[in-house]
């Protein structure tokens, strides 16, 4: 079982991820800008560890960052000197309100590449969870959506694919960290489809993969 | 039935699209840089019309452009003064060999937005067909992949979604032309998955859409 911090863990996505990982038996800590905010969520989830982002980021196997695009820089700056050898999992989608149904990738190419610039080359960085609807993830229901994981380090990437499986979903490697742009852009398309095709959490499934893990 | 030109129609994707559209009863013309090249494909497909790209682009309802990224500028330049009120369907994926498994979106944001810059604001422009494996499309088999269509003009976009249905596939609107970046980027991910998960033409399906057309 892994030691996992969910930074920005009081938001909807963070809470949903923390809940599923804790249920799978991992040791999960909730981080927030202030330890007080984190405490409420940690209690709600059955007494998890909690603390300020910088504190929970220490001595972990995985540090999962679940904050809005507007908070990515500040949050990564808080944790970067504390993550050590942990795999940082950035889930940021570069949505720019009010036009969240329109793809607006940042200058770095993607939020993941922006994270790479902020964290420097030595932090083990993976991105993922861009296309999962938080309100569906935050239930025990089957999530009818593959979870794409991107990263330049195979072992780190595979570690996150494995966490996704623990959460009851199919994780798939999508290749290099730069490929995160595809999933991040797709999020705006999915928000558009929720409206256009009356979906309550549209998702994607990959077809034709003969050697992929089975759908849960 | 529509009058349709497939520009760059001697390539694998163009031929496959032309074959399915002709089978559905549309009047299809094959275009190529030279009329001679187009003639061979037109004959192979059962005696379609053919001609140089600029010629076949005239007096059509749809002009579908199926060329590699390296040929997009030259091809669009050949046809832009001839398409008139036709809906131009750009299928270009900005793959940059040799790293075709790596997302490398162009400065304009996407091949579709590059096409917009080249064609100017008055040409009716839609993009689509980025994620369909040409060798699967070029059979009568079911293509287990949704076809995303992007564009800023609803009527033009819906017209292409309807053509996709005629071809035996599920077409879905993906929203604004700028959203084409999502599908274009996804193509590199699919090429990566073909290799990583032993797929022969990986595809995507959208889930949770309660008001989408049925899968064929």
Interface residues (C-beta under 8 A of the other chain):
Chain A: X101 X102 X103 X104 X105 X109 X144 X145 X148 X172 X173 X174 X175 X176 X178 X179 X181 X182 X183 X185 X186 X188 X189 X190 X192 X193 X196 X197 X198 X199 X200 X201 X202 X203 X204 X205 X206 X207 X208 X209 X210 X211 X212
Chain B: X101 X102 X103 X104 X105 X109 X144 X145 X148 X172 X173 X174 X175 X176 X178 X179 X181 X182 X183 X185 X186 X188 X189 X190 X192 X193 X196 X197 X198 X199 X200 X201 X202 X203 X204 X205 X206 X207 X208 X209 X210 X211 X212
